[in-house]
Amino acid sequence: MHLFRAPARRQSSMATRTRRRRRSDGFTLIETSLALIIIAVGVLALVEAQQAFIRSNDWSSHAATANYLANEVRELMRRLPKHDPVTGLYFESGAGGDVLRGWGPDGGEFGIEDFDDVDDFDGLRLAFNGTPGLADGDLPGPIDAFGAVIPQINNDGAVEMSAGGTPVPLRGWTQRVTVRKVDPDNPGIVYPSDHVIAAGGGSAGVAVDRFPLRVTVDVFFRGVFDTEDTLVTSVTWIVP
């Protein structure tokens, strides 16, 4: 009886196909490494995209809050005259020459509820430094359009109270107000508070209390781990 034996060339071809089929049943180490690298890069891209989204969302929330705080001060000042409605802005003669009176808080004006004109707010800083009952500014703040301090709201929606039983001001935010006299024809030109334009050359001049005022409210934020304030927004308007 004779056994059939395939030709040597055919046997070699069959053995080669068998080895290839065996190799195709799994991944090589290089293929596995490349797959892991591709997956890792994809995961890192997703994480970075998520972090970028969170940062963008946080900044949008900060910008909205800052604009709200700036416009609250603007709304508070909108109904006020430029200078004190009783004494006005004037010069007082003295031994050292004429001294400007009436710019800034007048006698007996110690809080927002006492301020009755725009120039009272010049240089005012309204802030809270995180210690209950202690203001990190000229006055506690930030404030709303009624002059009331805006409280810190907890996650449960309740107002956070200090140990003394008073509301804790909104943390991290600062409102800074700057008031400047500007040229009647060009608000980009700033004058000191005691500036006057003398009459002459066909001009009637401008008295010390007749200049337009440029008011700027800068709103800053300082996070828990920040070492300094960051300017978030500025709102400027002219009081003619």
MARDREN-9643 format. One line per field, with one value per residue: residue number from 0; z, y, x of N, C-alpha, C in turn. Coordinates in Angstrom, 3 decimals, padded with zeros to 6 digits. Layout:
BEGIN
num: NUM:...
nw: Z:...
nv: Y:...
nu: X:...
caw: Z:...
cav: Y:...
cau: X:...
cw: Z:...
cv: Y:...
cu: X:...
END
This chain:
BEGIN
num: 0:1:2:3:4:5:6:7:8:9:10:11:12:13:14:15:16:17:18:19:20:21:22:23:24:25:26:27:28:29:30:31:32:33:34:35:36:37:38:39:40:41:42:43:44:45:46:47:48:49:50:51:52:53:54:55:56:57:58:59:60:61:62:63:64:65:66:67:68:69:70:71:72:73:74:75:76:77:78:79:80:81:82:83:84:85:86:87:88:89:90:91:92:93:94:95:96:97:98:99:100:101:102:103:104:105:106:107:108:109:110:111:112:113:114:115:116:117:118:119:120:121:122:123:124:125:126:127:128:129:130:131:132:133:134:135:136:137:138:139:140:141:142:143:144:145:146:147:148:149:150:151:152:153:154:155:156:157:158:159:160:161:162:163:164:165:166:167:168:169:170:171:172:173:174:175:176:177:178:179:180:181:182:183:184:185:186:187:188:189:190:191:192:193:194:195:196:197:198:199:200:201:202:203:204:205:206:207:208:209:210:211:212:213:214:215:216:217:218:219:220:221:222:223:224:225:226:227:228:229:230:231:232:233:234:235:236:237:238:239
nw: 000.000:-000.847:000.543:000.112:-000.619:-000.379:-002.707:-002.039:-002.353:-002.155:000.434:001.873:001.251:002.496:005.169:005.553:005.282:007.496:009.612:009.234:009.727:012.372:013.463:012.940:014.733:017.137:018.822:018.254:020.409:019.728:018.283:020.324:022.057:020.454:020.194:022.857:023.224:021.410:022.541:025.031:024.255:023.187:025.498:027.086:025.488:025.696:028.450:028.646:027.003:028.551:030.852:029.721:028.992:031.521:032.611:030.835:031.336:034.030:033.825:032.308:034.118:036.109:034.698:034.213:036.839:037.643:035.896:036.748:039.398:038.907:037.534:039.465:041.247:039.520:039.096:041.664:041.907:039.926:040.395:041.844:042.534:041.039:042.885:046.408:047.499:049.255:050.229:047.961:045.590:046.288:046.800:049.633:051.302:052.797:055.041:053.664:051.092:048.562:049.279:048.174:048.817:049.590:047.889:047.788:050.677:052.911:056.089:058.662:056.964:056.732:055.756:053.073:053.097:053.790:051.743:049.413:046.928:043.759:043.814:046.332:046.215:045.161:044.838:046.514:047.998:048.042:049.783:050.980:053.146:053.874:056.564:059.001:059.644:059.210:057.144:054.082:052.908:052.217:052.983:053.921:051.493:048.455:047.209:046.548:044.334:046.142:048.116:050.002:051.530:049.600:050.305:051.144:049.649:050.586:049.476:049.943:049.504:051.549:053.410:054.406:057.709:060.066:063.113:064.761:064.027:061.763:058.186:056.054:053.845:050.208:049.121:047.939:046.020:044.835:044.628:043.093:042.991:040.899:040.454:038.194:037.078:033.866:030.629:029.195:026.431:025.631:026.888:027.307:028.352:031.440:034.474:037.529:040.724:041.638:039.444:037.261:034.515:033.344:032.453:029.292:026.148:024.652:025.773:028.280:030.331:032.798:035.781:038.983:039.788:037.572:035.732:033.662:034.976:035.033:035.693:036.927:037.495:038.748:038.889:040.846:041.384:043.761:044.214:046.413:046.549:045.430:045.329:044.850:043.695:040.748:037.903:036.587:035.201:033.871:034.156:032.689:032.743:031.834:033.709:032.971
nv: -001.187:002.139:005.340:008.553:011.269:014.639:016.842:018.372:021.173:021.859:021.034:022.851:025.278:024.902:024.724:027.307:028.818:027.892:028.839:031.582:031.769:031.109:033.235:035.324:034.969:036.470:039.516:041.219:042.292:044.855:045.797:045.832:047.735:050.049:050.326:050.860:053.308:054.943:054.889:056.074:058.651:059.579:059.549:061.455:063.704:063.993:064.523:066.953:068.542:068.553:069.873:072.365:073.177:073.414:075.486:077.554:077.755:078.497:081.010:082.373:082.460:083.994:086.391:087.173:087.564:089.631:091.730:092.125:093.039:095.420:096.945:097.175:099.033:101.200:101.613:102.350:104.831:106.292:107.994:110.074:113.437:115.282:116.608:117.512:118.090:120.126:121.654:121.703:121.962:123.707:126.458:127.194:129.884:130.243:130.497:129.248:129.493:128.955:126.277:123.243:122.208:119.760:117.611:114.138:112.068:113.929:115.710:113.650:111.656:108.375:105.884:103.877:104.500:107.137:108.524:111.000:112.047:111.909:112.303:111.459:108.804:108.488:106.679:104.691:101.481:098.423:095.556:092.169:090.218:087.562:087.006:086.746:089.572:091.404:093.906:094.075:096.522:099.918:099.970:097.435:094.937:093.086:095.436:095.994:097.574:098.999:099.665:097.756:095.115:092.372:089.073:085.985:082.984:079.731:076.263:075.042:077.005:078.771:081.785:082.541:082.910:084.950:084.490:086.414:086.678:088.108:088.538:087.001:088.692:088.446:086.318:086.908:088.933:092.271:095.649:098.565:102.020:104.792:108.240:110.878:114.195:115.472:116.851:119.078:118.888:116.738:113.721:112.100:113.545:114.130:115.890:117.301:117.299:119.911:121.538:124.334:126.196:129.162:132.119:133.776:135.049:134.925:132.778:131.468:130.088:127.435:126.564:125.214:123.261:122.480:120.643:117.708:114.358:111.412:108.176:105.162:101.757:099.192:095.721:093.139:089.816:087.374:084.208:081.297:080.181:082.127:084.782:087.436:090.071:089.732:091.547:091.548:092.833:096.118:098.966:101.941:105.263:108.484:111.331:114.028
nu: 000.853:000.606:001.344:000.022:001.998:002.493:003.962:007.169:007.272:004.598:004.038:005.653:004.375:001.900:002.704:003.664:001.306:-000.039:001.562:001.208:-001.519:-001.619:-000.181:-001.930:-003.927:-003.678:-002.414:000.619:003.318:004.145:001.952:000.027:001.131:001.074:-001.693:-002.412:-001.110:-002.473:-005.055:-004.487:-003.685:-006.092:-007.728:-006.398:-006.791:-009.570:-009.793:-008.380:-010.006:-012.325:-011.431:-010.805:-013.351:-014.534:-012.981:-013.651:-016.377:-016.373:-015.122:-017.008:-019.129:-017.918:-017.510:-020.155:-021.068:-019.341:-020.054:-022.653:-022.177:-020.782:-022.681:-024.608:-023.514:-023.430:-026.174:-026.908:-025.595:-026.717:-028.888:-027.892:-026.672:-023.891:-022.221:-022.161:-025.458:-026.055:-023.783:-022.178:-019.423:-016.564:-014.225:-012.276:-010.969:-007.790:-004.946:-002.921:-003.705:-006.257:-008.420:-009.801:-013.075:-015.531:-015.156:-015.298:-016.245:-018.242:-018.293:-019.508:-020.368:-020.176:-020.834:-022.310:-024.997:-024.908:-023.758:-024.355:-023.834:-022.078:-019.253:-018.578:-017.960:-015.451:-012.498:-013.365:-013.401:-014.918:-015.161:-014.538:-012.634:-012.780:-012.809:-015.207:-017.159:-015.143:-014.009:-012.257:-011.522:-012.528:-015.172:-017.597:-018.349:-019.149:-021.679:-025.226:-027.656:-029.108:-027.436:-027.001:-025.127:-024.118:-024.919:-023.135:-024.070:-024.863:-024.443:-026.865:-028.669:-029.111:-028.447:-025.188:-024.131:-022.370:-020.411:-021.373:-023.960:-024.602:-025.045:-022.629:-020.513:-020.399:-017.939:-014.593:-014.984:-014.492:-015.400:-014.346:-014.357:-013.842:-013.696:-013.484:-012.779:-013.477:-012.656:-015.033:-015.444:-013.982:-013.933:-011.776:-009.722:-008.406:-008.835:-007.491:-009.244:-009.561:-009.508:-010.043:-011.395:-010.466:-012.277:-012.179:-010.944:-013.266:-014.510:-016.630:-015.556:-015.100:-016.499:-015.391:-017.174:-018.574:-017.746:-017.943:-018.212:-016.301:-017.018:-015.773:-016.147:-014.379:-014.210:-013.023:-011.689:-010.741:-009.604:-009.738:-007.185:-005.650:-003.221:-003.488:-005.692:-007.704:-008.491:-011.680:-013.770:-014.591:-016.603:-017.608:-018.872:-020.259:-021.051:-022.839
caw: 000.000:-000.962:001.127:-000.746:-000.025:-001.200:-003.131:-001.040:-002.525:-001.642:001.894:002.356:001.146:003.527:006.467:005.628:005.538:008.878:010.498:009.095:010.368:013.809:013.843:012.823:015.799:018.262:018.554:018.667:021.462:019.117:017.976:021.597:022.551:019.643:020.544:024.163:023.044:020.752:023.535:026.038:023.650:023.100:026.850:027.493:024.724:026.303:029.754:028.399:026.495:029.680:031.690:029.008:029.104:032.898:032.760:030.073:032.035:035.237:033.455:031.898:035.348:036.751:033.932:034.450:038.203:037.681:035.231:037.659:040.522:038.413:037.187:040.695:041.716:038.579:039.372:042.936:041.728:038.799:040.839:042.705:041.877:040.941:044.108:047.562:047.187:050.223:050.229:046.633:045.468:046.348:047.370:050.917:051.435:054.049:055.098:052.653:049.778:048.407:049.487:047.648:049.790:049.051:047.094:048.663:051.768:053.750:057.516:059.069:055.987:057.055:055.094:051.806:053.321:053.993:050.518:048.713:045.638:043.016:044.195:047.603:045.946:044.545:045.541:047.438:047.758:048.774:049.699:052.162:053.059:054.281:058.008:059.337:060.351:058.933:055.754:053.477:052.040:052.960:053.537:053.561:050.185:047.476:047.526:045.454:043.914:047.278:049.093:050.954:051.257:048.989:051.185:050.625:049.639:050.653:048.467:050.227:049.219:052.739:053.587:055.416:058.814:060.865:064.521:065.390:063.568:060.594:056.937:055.563:052.479:049.103:049.210:046.777:045.076:045.234:043.753:043.303:042.259:040.629:039.884:037.666:036.277:032.500:029.790:028.663:025.016:025.377:028.143:027.455:029.071:032.863:035.264:038.988:041.276:041.886:038.192:036.713:033.248:033.498:031.335:028.470:024.731:024.150:026.477:029.608:031.333:033.471:037.231:039.558:039.985:036.344:034.821:033.640:035.768:034.471:036.784:036.540:038.515:038.466:039.720:040.971:042.067:044.311:044.631:047.698:046.457:044.755:046.207:044.531:042.977:039.287:037.314:035.743:034.283:034.189:033.563:032.748:032.179:032.019:034.347:032.354
cav: 000.000:003.345:006.574:009.735:012.298:015.851:017.340:019.205:022.576:022.033:020.941:024.119:026.310:024.643:025.078:028.770:029.317:027.531:029.779:032.888:031.718:031.139:034.590:036.223:034.712:037.377:040.754:041.246:043.259:046.183:046.192:046.142:049.004:051.132:050.494:051.523:054.697:055.648:055.050:057.040:059.985:059.938:059.860:062.736:064.764:064.172:065.170:068.350:069.238:068.751:070.927:073.638:073.531:073.859:076.817:078.507:077.922:079.278:082.398:082.964:082.750:085.122:087.604:087.562:088.103:090.910:092.739:092.390:093.847:096.756:097.678:097.479:100.310:102.228:101.878:103.074:106.193:106.927:109.011:111.045:114.605:115.178:117.100:117.586:118.943:121.228:122.517:121.778:121.888:125.107:126.776:127.912:130.651:130.033:131.085:128.617:129.652:128.360:124.821:122.683:121.552:119.096:116.418:112.975:112.074:115.123:115.442:112.867:110.617:107.251:104.660:104.010:105.154:108.568:109.147:111.646:112.594:111.024:112.398:110.756:107.430:108.453:105.889:103.748:100.053:097.641:094.189:091.314:089.411:086.179:086.915:087.276:090.844:092.275:094.348:094.265:097.671:101.077:099.574:096.047:094.768:093.993:095.946:096.004:098.890:099.673:099.927:096.654:094.153:091.129:087.995:084.714:081.969:078.376:075.335:074.696:078.157:079.612:082.844:082.201:083.868:085.008:084.130:087.489:086.658:088.971:087.837:087.077:089.247:087.584:086.142:086.972:090.008:093.647:096.750:099.769:103.128:105.939:109.378:111.854:115.310:115.394:118.014:119.082:118.543:115.527:112.965:111.418:114.438:114.091:117.018:117.123:117.691:121.355:122.247:125.273:126.814:130.588:132.786:134.595:134.712:134.606:131.614:131.787:129.318:126.347:126.614:123.991:122.259:122.345:119.682:116.349:113.380:110.066:107.202:103.815:100.716:098.005:094.579:092.180:088.556:086.636:082.870:080.806:079.908:083.250:085.684:088.817:090.266:089.717:092.397:090.773:093.739:097.536:099.668:103.379:106.127:109.918:112.106:115.342
cau: 000.000:001.415:000.772:000.189:002.856:002.456:005.275:007.859:006.899:003.239:004.127:006.231:003.339:000.905:003.310:003.730:-000.049:-000.379:002.243:000.572:-002.827:-001.373:000.215:-003.073:-004.884:-003.444:-001.680:002.009:003.606:004.209:000.579:-000.633:001.695:000.532:-003.107:-002.462:-000.701:-003.582:-006.120:-004.038:-003.753:-007.507:-008.215:-005.808:-007.470:-010.888:-009.612:-008.006:-011.190:-013.230:-010.860:-010.970:-014.768:-014.784:-012.371:-014.463:-017.654:-016.087:-014.857:-018.282:-019.866:-017.235:-017.774:-021.540:-021.145:-018.632:-020.888:-023.772:-021.702:-020.447:-023.897:-025.323:-022.971:-023.893:-027.581:-026.948:-025.103:-027.412:-029.852:-027.215:-026.060:-022.435:-021.589:-023.054:-026.616:-026.168:-022.593:-021.589:-017.971:-016.174:-012.920:-012.286:-009.730:-007.064:-003.610:-002.083:-004.321:-007.581:-008.484:-011.031:-013.942:-016.711:-014.845:-015.198:-017.223:-018.265:-018.368:-020.665:-020.683:-019.294:-021.261:-023.011:-026.288:-024.679:-023.247:-025.463:-023.415:-021.178:-017.840:-018.361:-017.520:-014.127:-011.494:-013.992:-013.172:-015.907:-014.644:-014.562:-011.414:-013.000:-012.959:-016.530:-017.240:-013.998:-013.990:-010.945:-011.709:-013.008:-016.465:-017.920:-018.955:-019.761:-023.007:-026.183:-028.127:-029.725:-026.392:-026.916:-024.068:-024.598:-024.450:-022.655:-025.117:-024.335:-024.945:-028.254:-029.501:-029.260:-027.455:-024.184:-024.140:-021.154:-020.606:-022.126:-025.338:-024.798:-024.714:-021.256:-020.507:-019.990:-016.488:-013.715:-015.270:-014.192:-015.839:-013.548:-014.963:-012.972:-014.426:-012.546:-013.274:-012.971:-012.912:-016.408:-015.480:-013.212:-013.889:-010.504:-008.810:-008.740:-008.330:-007.565:-010.545:-009.639:-009.239:-011.014:-011.013:-010.769:-012.941:-011.281:-010.878:-014.591:-015.053:-017.151:-014.837:-015.820:-016.296:-014.856:-018.231:-019.352:-017.129:-018.502:-017.479:-016.177:-017.061:-015.346:-016.257:-013.575:-014.604:-011.927:-011.989:-009.603:-010.003:-009.235:-005.749:-004.995:-002.478:-003.820:-006.947:-007.677:-009.523:-012.585:-014.470:-014.669:-017.730:-017.358:-019.902:-020.045:-022.114:-022.644
cw: 000.000:-000.362:000.205:-000.008:-000.959:-001.596:-002.103:-001.141:-001.935:-000.127:002.478:002.321:002.224:004.905:006.642:005.939:006.972:009.857:010.444:009.829:011.882:014.280:013.831:013.931:016.975:017.820:018.979:019.745:020.912:018.812:019.245:022.147:021.776:019.977:021.875:024.050:022.420:021.735:024.562:025.508:023.554:024.451:027.322:026.761:025.308:027.642:029.578:027.884:027.628:030.593:031.038:029.095:030.496:033.120:032.044:030.785:033.300:034.896:033.015:033.123:036.069:036.029:034.154:035.841:038.288:037.032:036.092:038.790:040.087:038.142:038.400:041.279:040.811:038.852:040.676:042.759:040.696:039.241:041.686:041.909:041.860:042.248:045.207:047.308:048.132:050.110:048.844:046.667:045.372:046.916:048.667:051.073:052.804:053.974:054.013:051.256:049.739:048.506:048.980:048.751:049.063:048.207:048.038:049.766:052.611:055.218:057.876:058.077:056.148:056.330:053.808:051.985:053.513:052.718:049.698:047.417:045.034:043.530:045.547:047.389:045.409:045.420:046.466:047.012:048.669:048.653:051.035:052.058:053.550:055.772:058.409:060.136:060.056:057.457:055.276:052.462:052.878:053.653:053.160:052.198:049.668:047.854:046.301:045.184:045.035:048.374:050.129:050.539:050.702:049.790:050.421:050.751:049.636:049.586:048.696:050.000:050.389:052.803:054.684:056.459:059.573:062.297:065.246:064.934:062.398:059.324:056.541:054.143:051.457:049.035:047.864:045.879:045.674:044.181:044.104:042.399:042.114:039.947:039.450:036.924:034.893:031.738:029.211:027.208:024.682:026.685:028.331:028.192:030.520:033.578:036.747:039.522:041.493:040.613:037.815:035.363:033.318:032.247:030.565:027.041:024.149:024.820:027.873:030.710:031.944:034.954:037.758:039.679:038.726:035.350:034.808:034.483:035.043:035.625:036.238:037.731:038.036:039.432:039.667:041.650:042.553:044.827:045.928:047.673:045.727:045.767:045.933:043.748:041.460:038.773:036.355:034.746:034.779:033.454:033.773:032.135:032.536:032.682:033.842:033.349
cv: 001.226:004.531:007.738:010.773:013.497:016.254:018.290:020.660:022.825:021.963:022.244:025.234:026.146:025.031:026.592:029.355:029.032:028.501:031.149:032.916:031.773:032.542:035.543:036.014:035.666:038.616:040.585:042.314:044.681:046.692:046.587:047.485:050.193:051.400:051.220:052.991:055.508:055.897:056.108:058.469:060.459:060.323:061.206:063.903:065.039:064.888:066.645:069.143:069.519:069.861:072.297:074.106:074.064:075.245:077.872:078.788:078.754:080.746:083.100:083.337:083.940:086.424:088.101:088.175:089.476:092.018:093.111:093.319:095.273:097.571:097.954:098.810:101.444:102.602:102.663:104.541:106.984:108.090:110.111:112.249:114.458:115.542:117.278:118.538:120.134:122.183:122.693:121.570:123.317:125.247:127.546:128.600:130.394:130.654:130.506:128.732:128.977:126.830:124.317:121.962:120.881:117.876:115.238:113.051:113.340:114.726:114.703:111.798:109.464:105.959:104.940:104.749:106.652:109.283:109.696:112.327:111.693:111.094:111.758:109.382:107.346:107.697:104.832:102.307:099.267:096.166:093.483:090.352:087.983:085.984:087.523:088.569:091.801:092.617:094.539:095.394:098.850:100.770:098.121:095.987:093.372:094.360:095.878:097.423:099.667:099.997:098.838:095.687:092.865:089.951:086.788:083.678:080.590:077.490:074.954:075.864:079.099:080.649:082.430:083.313:083.795:084.601:085.187:087.577:087.571:088.205:088.052:087.636:088.235:087.520:086.341:088.177:091.377:094.610:097.976:100.867:104.262:107.021:110.428:112.973:115.223:116.657:117.963:118.645:117.255:114.729:112.152:112.253:114.528:115.265:116.658:117.705:119.192:122.183:123.172:125.758:128.272:131.131:133.634:134.123:134.334:133.416:132.022:131.054:128.230:126.404:125.238:122.890:122.012:121.342:118.367:115.422:112.036:109.078:105.830:102.882:099.509:096.900:093.533:090.908:087.936:085.297:082.460:080.634:081.019:084.142:087.155:088.870:090.231:090.583:091.568:091.670:095.171:098.129:101.161:104.136:107.580:110.520:113.538:116.486
cu: 000.881:000.680:001.060:001.006:002.882:003.850:005.864:007.447:005.522:003.227:004.667:005.202:002.292:001.444:003.367:002.373:-000.465:000.259:001.599:-000.777:-002.662:-001.000:-000.981:-004.098:-004.719:-002.687:-000.233:002.197:003.632:002.806:-000.172:-000.156:001.143:-000.930:-003.253:-002.096:-001.826:-004.722:-005.752:-004.104:-005.199:-008.087:-007.680:-006.475:-008.848:-010.789:-009.278:-009.196:-012.178:-012.733:-011.007:-012.418:-015.087:-014.209:-013.197:-015.783:-017.470:-015.875:-016.139:-019.117:-019.264:-017.549:-019.202:-021.706:-020.496:-019.444:-022.086:-023.339:-021.369:-021.700:-024.778:-024.832:-023.432:-025.343:-027.738:-026.582:-025.910:-028.301:-029.213:-026.715:-024.544:-021.744:-022.632:-024.220:-026.771:-024.992:-021.991:-020.081:-017.456:-014.762:-013.110:-010.930:-009.107:-005.699:-002.703:-002.645:-005.677:-007.501:-009.831:-011.791:-015.110:-016.434:-014.624:-016.241:-017.107:-018.361:-019.649:-021.078:-019.696:-019.663:-022.002:-024.326:-026.148:-024.254:-024.408:-025.058:-022.349:-019.754:-017.546:-017.741:-016.090:-013.126:-012.056:-013.730:-014.099:-015.540:-014.776:-013.390:-011.569:-013.113:-014.297:-016.460:-016.108:-013.965:-012.565:-011.041:-012.151:-014.332:-016.735:-018.603:-018.719:-021.189:-023.905:-026.652:-028.818:-028.709:-026.231:-025.808:-024.681:-024.056:-023.914:-023.768:-024.465:-024.963:-026.400:-029.211:-029.698:-028.149:-026.479:-024.111:-022.823:-021.468:-021.418:-023.572:-025.629:-024.422:-023.254:-021.285:-020.008:-018.468:-015.795:-013.884:-015.001:-014.728:-014.987:-014.069:-013.944:-013.801:-013.408:-013.280:-012.652:-013.340:-014.323:-016.499:-014.747:-013.077:-012.622:-009.465:-009.264:-008.081:-008.344:-008.869:-010.680:-009.441:-010.393:-010.491:-011.454:-011.443:-011.936:-011.287:-012.223:-015.232:-015.507:-016.411:-015.711:-015.479:-015.901:-015.904:-019.060:-018.778:-017.917:-017.629:-017.463:-016.062:-016.675:-015.504:-015.458:-013.992:-013.498:-012.424:-010.687:-010.101:-009.346:-007.725:-004.985:-004.299:-002.782:-005.128:-006.717:-008.818:-010.362:-013.302:-014.389:-015.860:-017.519:-018.525:-019.599:-021.285:-021.970:-022.880
END
